[in-house]
Structures are given as structure tokens and as C-alpha cells.
């Protein structure tokens, strides 16, 4: 179903998919980019502070491995948690 979205005084035709399941309304990245709701920022510049690469350049070199073995101890009162990966709503999965 194609509907017209209005944002910031401009109108845009947008395709919507209607599903017969309880699901959240999702507007995709291409639509959000077209509506200028989301922007990709490739670099952040600051005139008042030194660049992170200038100040901490040594941290960003090499493979990112610790030079020696490292041992981490946890407090006994801490309970471990495993976070499951995000699931894709059934309504958003590709149709077979």
C-alpha cells in the first residue's frame, strides 16, 4: 500500500506493508534518510579539542590485542547474564 508521508513541509510517497499480526510500525532507514529524520555522519570535527587520533593514536594501532594475558575477577554478588540476539518479527521476515 502506498501512502504519502508529510514531514517538514514536504510530502513523500512511501510503500507500507500491512500484516495481520500484532507488530510495531517500522519505517526503514531509506525512508528515514529521505525524510531527513536520520543522517549518516561520517566524521565529527571539533575546533576546540584535540583530535582523538592525535591524543590517543597509539590505541588505534595494531590488532587490538593485549600484550600479555589478562585475568578478570568478578564479585561473587554479581549474577551473570547472557543477552539473546534480537529476533526479527515474523511480519518482517522474507516471504517463502
N, C-alpha and C positions, 0 to 999 in steps of 0.2 A: 504494500500500500504506500503510495507516495503522498506525503503531506508537506505543507510549506511551513517552515520554522521561521520565526522572526526574531532577530537579535540585533541590538544596537542600530535599529532603524533599517536593517536590510532583511530581505526575505530570501530564503534558500529552499529549493526542493530537496527533500530528504526521504529516502526509502525506509519504511518501517516494516518489520515482520511481526505479524500478530500470531501469537501462540495461545493455545488453550491450556496453559498451565500457570500456576501462580509463580511469577517471576518478576524481578526488578526491571524497570525500564532502563535500557542501556543505550547510550549514544556513543558511537565508536570514535576512535581517535581521528580518522579522516574528517568526520563531520565536525568534531570539536575544533580541529585545526582550521577548517573552512570558516566556521563561525567566529574564529579568533577568540575562543574561550580558553584554549590551551595553546601554548607556544613552546617550541623546542629552543632551548638556549644552549648553544654550543660552547660558549666561554663566558666567564664573568670577569670583568676588569674592575679594578679599584685604583683610584688615583691617590688614595691616602695611605694605604697599607702596602707593604712589600708583597710581591707575588709569593704564593705558597711554594712554587718550584724554586724560587730564589732562596727562600728561607729554609726549606726542608728538602732540597734537591736530592740529598743523599738517600732519603727514604724511598724515593721513586726510582731507584736504580736497581738492577739485578733481577733475580727471580722472586724476590719477596719471601725468601726462606730465612729462618732464624739461623744464626751462625752455629749455635750449639743446640743440644737437646734442651727442652724446656719442660718443667714439671708444674702442673696446675693442681692446687689443692682446693677443694670446696668445703665450705662449712657443712657440718652434719645436719644442721637445721634446714638446709636448702633442699627442696624437692626438685628432682629433675623433670623436665617437661620436653616432650617431643611434639613439635608443631607439624601437623599434616600439611601437605601441599594443597594449594587452592584447587577446588574442583570446578569444572566448567558446568554451568547449568545445562540440564538436558535440553532446554529450549535453544541453547546456543551451539550445540554440537552439530557437526555436519550431518545432513540427511543421507541415509543409505540408498 
